Amino acid sequence: MKSNATFSPDADARRLALEVIATLCNVKKTCAEQVLRRADVPEDMIRRFVTERDPTTGEKRSKREVGAVILDELACRGDDQVVIRRLISLAARWTAFHLAQDEYKARTVVQKARELDGILAEMEEWEKVEHDRQFRESIDRQRREKEHIGRRESALLLAQFEQAAVDGDPQQRGYFLEDLLNRLFNLHDIKVIRSFRRNEGGEPI
């Protein structure tokens, strides 16, 4: 894999995606069908790609010009990286060189796409492994924190229980024990039905 000093995946991928749009198919409509639509470019942008004209001259814009506009608009929507990745992946598997105006140039673009597709695949795999590692570490950290809190709370509840055993009147100790048990059950995620009173509050249940 190239070092970060010479390889910027976003910039290199965008430039190559633009080459894919401009080079693989000579005819705009064919490019729209065989490249843009297969890369899931939005339909409104595909229509624009085929029909848009230069506002100054009135002439139809080139595939490269409209391709750059499409990639810019996709970037504004936050969808450019997904489409760029699909364009490169599509080009890496491209075999319809008869559709290009310049077959040699199309083959050069496809070769570059194959190289970059491999690099991006390696990066995506590394990112997936790293994400999984961070997720596992987060789960382990949460488990350790919960165990630490559990030990601390258990020690506190035990100390309070031992103190209540010798303090206060029996009725107050009963209320405290009820509260202590509820807290103990909550600490260990044990579902309970809390106490309540009926007969106008005269009968505790």
N, C-alpha and C positions, 0 to 999 in steps of 0.2 A: 504494500500500500504506500502511496506517496506521502511524504511528510506534509504537515500543515503549512510549511513555509512555501511549498510549490503547488499545493492542491487545495482549492476551496470548492467543496462539493456543490454548494449553492450556485456560485458564479459559473463554474465549469459546466455544471449540469444545465443551467439555463442557456448558455451559449450553444451547447450541443443540441438541446431541444429545438432551438431556433433553426439550426442547420438541418435537423430532421424535417421540420416543416417546409423549409425552403428548397430542399434537395431531392428527397426521395420520390416525389411525384411531380411531373412537369405541369400537369393540368390541375388547376385550382379545385375543380369539383371532385376530381379523383383524390386529391390530397384531403379534401374535406371528408370524403367517405372512408378512405383507406387508412388515414392517419389520425385526423382530429376526432372523428366519431369513435374510432376504436380506442382512443385514449380518454374517452368520456369527457371531451370538451363540451361545455353547455351548448345546447342547440342555438340559442340566440347569438352566441359568438361564432358558431359555424356559419350561420347565415350571413353574419357580418363579414366573415373571412372571404366568402364567395362574392359578395356584392359591393363591398365598401370601395368608394372612390376618393381620390385625393380632393379635398375641398378647394384647392387652388386651381388645379389643372382640369379637374373633372375626370381624369383617367383612373382606371381601376388600379388600386394599389397592388404592389407585388406581394407574393406569399411571405417574403421576409418582413416587409413593412407591417402587414396586418398581423403576422405571427407575433411580432414584438408588442403590438398593441394588446393582443389577446393575453400574452403572458403578463403584461403590466396590470391589466384589469383583474386577472386571476390572482395576482399578488395582492391587490387591494381587497379582494374577497377572502384572502387567506387560503386559496385553493391551488396556488401555483405549484407547490412542491409535489403534491399528489399527481397532478397532470404531467409535470415534467418527468417524474419518475416513470409514469406509464409510457410517455413518448420514447424515452431512452430504452425501456424494456422492449417496446414494440420494434424499435429500430435494430436492437441487438439480434432479433430473430427475423429480420427482413430478408426476403429472397426475391421480391418482385422488382428486380433492377431494370426490367424493360419499361417500367413506368417513368423512369427518370429521364431528364433531358441529357444529362451527362452521367453515364453509367459508372465511369471511373470515380467521379466525385461522390456518387451515391455509395459506392463500395467503401470509399475512405470514411465516410460518415458512419456507415454501419460498423466498420472495424473499431472506430473510436467509441461507438455506443456499446459494443461488446466489452471493450476494456473498462469503460466507466461503469457499466452495468455490474461487472464483477466486483469492482471496488465498492460500489454502493451496497451491493448484496453483503459484502464482508462487514461494512459499517453497520448495516441494519442488524446483522446477526450479533455483532458486538454490543450494539445498543440494547437488543433484546436480552442478551445474557446479563448485561449490567443492570437493566431494569429488574430482572428476576432476582438478581443478587440483592439489590437495594430493597426489594419487596420482602425478601426473606429476612434481611437484617431488621427491617421495620417491625415485622411480626415478632421476631425474637426479642427486640427491644421492648415492645409492648408487653410481651409475656413476662419478661424480667421485672419490668416496672410494676405490673400487676401483682407478681409474687412478692415483691418488696413491700408494696402497700398492704397486701394481705397479712404479711408477717407483722408489720408495724401495728395495724389495726387489731389483729388478734391479741397481741401483747397488751394493747391498751384496754381492750374489752375484758381481758382476764384480770388486769389490775383493778378495773372498776368493779368487776364482779366480786373480787376478794374484799374490796373495801365496803361494798354494799352489804356483804354477808354479816358484817359486824356493826353497821351503822343503821340508824333510823328505825321507824316502827315497821311492823310486819306488812301493813297495807302499802306503805311507800316502797318497801323492798319488792313487793309483788309488782307494782307498776313499773319499777325500774327493771326488774327481770324481764317483763314483757317487752319493754323498749330495747333492752340489751339483746334479747332473742331476735327481734326484728332486724336489728343492725347486723347481727351475726349471720342471719339468713341472707340479707342483702349482700354482705361481704362475699359470700360463697355462691351468689346467684341462684339461691333456692327460692322458688316462688311460694309465697304464703298468702293466705287470706287474713288480713289484719283484723284485730279485735274491733268490735262495735258494741253499741248499747241499744237495747230495745225497752219497751214499756216506759216510754217517756224518759229514757236515760237511767232508769232505776236498776236495770239488769244488764251487767256486762257479759258479753259473749266472746 
